[in-house]
Amino acid sequence: MERGMEKGMERFGKLTLFLLDSKRYDALEKVSVDKEYREQLFSEYGL
């Protein structure tokens, strides 16, 4: 279970970097609270 949590944190960290690099600050705020949107962006960025 700990490994799964670590992997999830790594995935979210990568998404955060992609969004910051793209200056998508509104999306970054939204992924922190909206699970469906977060999953959509994981898919969009191949995570």
N, C-alpha and C positions, 0 to 999 in steps of 0.2 A: 504494500500500500504506500509506503514512504517513497518508493521509486516512482510510482504513478504521480504522486503529488509533485515530486521534483521535476518530472517530465512536463507536467502541466504548467508549472512556474516558468520553465525554460521556454515553452511555446508562447506563453503570454508575454514574456520578456522580448522575444523576437518580434512579435506583433507590435509591441510598444515601440521598438526601435524603427520598424518600417513606417509606422504612422508618424513618428516624430520626424524622420527623414523626409517624409512627404508633406510635412507641415499640416497634417490632418488632425489638428488638435480637437476639433469637435467630435471626430470619430473616436479618438482616444478616450475622451470623457464618456462617450456612449458605451464603448465596449466594457468599461469598468462596471456598468450596471445592467446591461442588456445582454443576456446570455445568447439569445438567438442571433443578434447582430454580431456578437463576438464570434460565434461559430461561422457565420457568413464570411467574415473577414479572414478567419483562419483558412477557409477554403480559397478565398480570393488570393491570398498570399502563399498558398501551397503549404500551409502549416498543419 
